[in-house]
């Protein structure tokens, strides 16, 4: 039984994650079916003048395999 199946059986309908812009991780999280549900522009300051968006991703456990 997969991790998503156990979470779904526990009554959860959504699994969330966060990533930062600029690493290409949005595509990594989209492959298993996650979608972008929010974005905080400039939320992460990595260095002076290097502000990145924080991206909120979610996976609908009712449809995940």
N, C-alpha and C positions, 0 to 999 in steps of 0.2 A: 504494500500500500504506500502510495506516495505521500510526501509531506503535505501537498495541497488537499488530498483526500482526507487526511486526518484532521486538518484544520476545518474543512467543510463539515465533517461529521461532528466536530465540537461546537457547531453552531455559528461559526464565522462565515461571513459572506464575502469578505474582502481582505486581501493581504497587501499591506503598503510597504513602500521603500522610498528612500531618498537618495539622490545623487547630485553631483555638481556638474554644471555645464563645462564643456571644454575637454572632456576626456573620452567622449564617444560612448559613454555608458548608457545613454538613452536607448541606443540601438540594441545593446546587450539585453536590457530589460524588456524591450518590446518583443524580442524573439519568442519568449515563452507566453506572450499574450498580455503583458502589462501595458497600460495606457497612461499617458501623462494626464494628471488630474489637477495639477497646479504648478505654479512657478513663482518663486520669490526673487524678483530682479535685484541683483547686487547684494544678496543676503550673505554671501561668503567673501570675506576679504582674505586673500592668500598672501598678498604683499601690497605695499603701497602702490596704488594705481592698478592693481589686479583684482578687481571685484568680479565675482561669478554669480550666476543665478543658481539657486537651489531648486531642483526639479523633484516634484512629488509624483511617484508612480504608484499605480494600484493594479492588482490582479483580481478579477471577479472569480471567486472560488466556485460559484455555482456553475460556471461554464468551463473551468480549467480542467485539463485532463490529468 
